[in-house]
Amino acid sequence: METGLRKKLTTIAKIAISAILIYFIFTKVDFKQVLDIIKGTKPEYLLLAISFFIVSKIIASIRLNLYFHELGIKLTQKSNLELYLLGMFYNLFLPGGIGGDAYKGYLIKRNFEIDTKKVVSVLVLDRLSGLLLLFIYACILALFLKSSWFDKFHIPIIVLGLLSIVVFWYLNKRFFSFVIPVFWRSFALSAIVQLAQLISVLFILRSLAIQTSEIAYLFIFLISSIVSVLPLTIGGIGSREVTFYYGATLLALEENTSIGISMVFFLITAFVSLAGIVYHFKKIKLKTISQ
């Protein structure tokens, strides 16, 4: 099948899946009540949530630049942040075009003489490093959940959390030895990135006047973030809401409130990602530290 046609069909499929999932969710919850919950947001806490989300993305861009520097691509942090913002914009707002990660790889390859496999590798590792910490934080929060079901699995959860670090380190050592020197620095930055996002969600809870079951909502957020990475929907739209809905059902939380949290987080993501539109129209000049 022709590449262009395949991309179009993939995009149509993602849009359809997102639409179906969103429709499904709003047949299960009271949409008016969800809107009322969102309308009641306290702006001061919402601003704090946005601030910590922005911090998380700045640190995530630093993590990616750490990998680039290990490849000998000494991008300035300003250039790297511009590239990162553009990638966020493409991932969310231009699903039919080239993906954000793919475009970052394309620009790096076009401007620097570097092996394509290594560029792809660091972009994938950057994503996986973030996913690893989402999983680890989810394991930690699972130990504090007030749930008879999770109480039975404390030891397996601890083992899985520790094992995930060992496995990820081994995979880096075995297949991506050229970036192993920055493994622990990348791990630490990922920990800060996901912690900043957890704090952002905590302020979303505060903005919605939610002061009970905070650990449960944070746990669902982490699981939804892992699910939203799966390339089945547009920017995780639909898959995140479905995870929030069923997570709320499993943990005996209020479904409408849960969907409200999900939607506020999406709106914050969209708001920040929209900043990347500047670099869609303005050509990015990738500058290195030596320049």
N, C-alpha and C positions, 0 to 999 in steps of 0.2 A: 504494500500500500504506500502511496506517495506520502512523504514526510509531512507536507503541509496539510494534506487531508486528514492524516492521522492526528495531528495536533488539534485541528478544528473539532474532530469527533471527540477527542479526549476532553476538550474544553466544554463542549455541549453536554457530555456525560457528567462532568463535575457540576455544572450549573444545574442540571436536572436533579442530581442526587441532593445537592444543597437545598433546592426548592422543595423536593419531596420531604426531606427531613424537617425543614422549617414548618411546612404545612402539617406534618404529622404531630410535631410538638404543640402547635397552636390548636390542634383538635383535642389535646390532652389538658391544656391549662386555660385559665381565664385570661385572654389577651388584654382585656380592659384593666384587670387587676394588675397584670404585669406592668402595663403602662403607668398606672397610678403609683406603683412602687418606684418606678424609675423617675417619675416626675417629682417624687418626694425627696430626691437626693439632696444632701446638704453640701453646698458648693465648696465650703472650706475643706472638707474631707476629700471631696472629689478632686480638688486641685492637688492635694497631697498624693492621692492615688496616681494622678497623671505624672507628677514629679518623679515618683519612685519608678514608674514605668519607663520614663525617659532615661533615668539613671541606669536602669537595667539594660537598656539598649546601647547606651554609650559604653558600658563595661563589656557587653557582648561584642561590640565592634573592636574593642581593645584586644579581646581574646582572639578574634579572627586575625588581627594584625600581628599578633604574636606568632601565629602559624606562617603568615606571609614572610615575616622577618626571618624565620627559620629556613625558608626557601631562598633567602637572599634578596627578597623583594622588600626593601626598606621603605615602605610607604610612610609618609607623615600621617599622624593620627587624624589630621583635618581631612586629607584626601581619602583616607580609609573610612572615616565617618560619613563623608558624602557618598561614597560607594555603597556603604551599608544602608543608608537611608533610601537610596535609589532602589536597592534590592528589596527593601520592605515595601516600597510603593508598587513595584512590579508584582510582587507576590500576592498583594491584596487587590490591587485595582486593575491590573492588566493580565488577567488569567489566560487570555487568548493569545498573548504574545509570548515572548521568551521569559522564562521564570527568573525570579530575582537572583537565585544562586547561579543559574546558568549564565546570566548576563554579567555578573561579577567575574565569573571565570573567563568569559569572553574578553572583557576589558583588560584583565590581567594578562591573558595570553597575547592580546594584540599589542600591549605596551612593553612587555618584557619577554626576553627569550627564556622560556621556562617550559619544562616538560608538562604536557597537558595532563597526564596521569597524576602528577604531583599536585597540580592545581585542583583537580577534581577531588583528590584524596583529602586535602586540607579543608575544602568546603564541606565534605561529608563528615570528616572528623569534628569540625566545628559544631555541626548539628548534633552529632552523636554525643559529644561532650555535654551539651545542654540537656539532651534526653536522659543521660546518665544521672545527672543531678536531680532532675524531675523525679526519676524513679527512687533515688535515695531519700529525698525529702518525703516522698509519698510513703516509703517504708517507715521512716521515723514517725510521721504523723499517725500512721496506722496503729502504732504501738500505744498511742494515747486516745484512740477512738473509744467511745463508750458503746461498744457493740459486742454482744455475746459471740457473734460469728468470728470477728477478728481476734477475740481473746484466745481462741483455740490455736491460732497460728503465729503467736509471737516469736517463737524460736525459728520457724521456717522464714518468717519475714526478715529477721535479723541476719540469718544465713544468706538469704537472697541478696540483701543490701550489700553485704560485705563481698559476696561472690561476684556481684556485678562490677565492682571496682577492679577486682583481680582479673576478671575476664577481659575487661576493656583495656587494662594495662597490658595484658599479654598480647591482645590483638594489635595494639600500637607497636609493641616491641617486635612482634613477629612479622607484621606486614608493612608497618609505616615507621621503620626505625629512624628515618630522616627527621622525624619530629618528636622522637621520644625525649630529647633534652628538655622540651617545654611541657611535658605531660602534666607534671604536678602544678605548674603555674597555670596551665589551662584549666585543670581541675578546680583550683582555688578560685579562678575568675568565674567559672561556671557556677560555683557555689554562691558567689556574691550576686551573680545575675539572677539566679532563681530565688534567692532570699529577697532581693529587691522587688521581684514580682509578687512574692508572697506578701510582703509588706504593702504593696500596691493594692492587692486584693483585700487585705485586712482593712485598709482605709475605705475601700468600696463598701465593705460590710458596715463600717462606721457611718459612711455617708447615707446608707439605707437604714440606719438605726437598728442594725442587727447586732445583738450583743450576746446571743446564745448560740451554741453549736458551732463556734468559730472554727475549731479544729476540723470538724466534719466538712464544712464548706471549703476550707483550704485544701483538704484532702481531695475533694471532688474536683476542685480547680486543677490540681496537679495531674490527676488522671485525665481530665478533659484536654489538658495541654499536650499530653502524650498522644492521645487519640487524634487530636486536630492536626498532628504532623503527617498522619497518613494521607497520601495524595489521592483522596477520594472526593473531596469537596473543594470549593473555592475558598481559600484562606481559612479553612477549618469551620466555615459557616455551616451550621446544621449539625455537624458531628459534635461540636462542643456543647451545643444546647441539648442534644440527645443525651450526652454523657451526664450533664448537670441534672437533667430530668430523672434519669434512672438512678443516678447516685443519690438524689434526694429521696426517691422511693425506697431504695435499699436501706438508707440510714435514717428513715422516718423523719425527713425534713419537709419543709413547706415547698412544694414544687414551683408555685408561682414566684416565690422569693428567689429560689434557686435559678430560675430562668432569667429573672431580673438581674442577678449578679452577672450571669453570663453575657447578657446584652450590654450592660454597662462596660464590662471589660472589652468587649468587641468594639464598642464606640470609642473607647480610649485608644485601642490599637489602631483603628482607622484614622482617628484624628492625628496621631503621631506619624503614622505611615504616610499620610497625605503630604507631609513636609518634603518627602522625596520627589514630589512632582517638579520642584524647582530644578532638579538635576536631570529630569526627563527632557526639559527644554533647553537647559544650559549644559553644554558639553563639559563633562568632568575632565579636569587635567590632573592625572595621577602623578603627584610629586613625591620624590623620595627624600629622605633625610639629607642626603648629600647635595641636593639641588638647592 
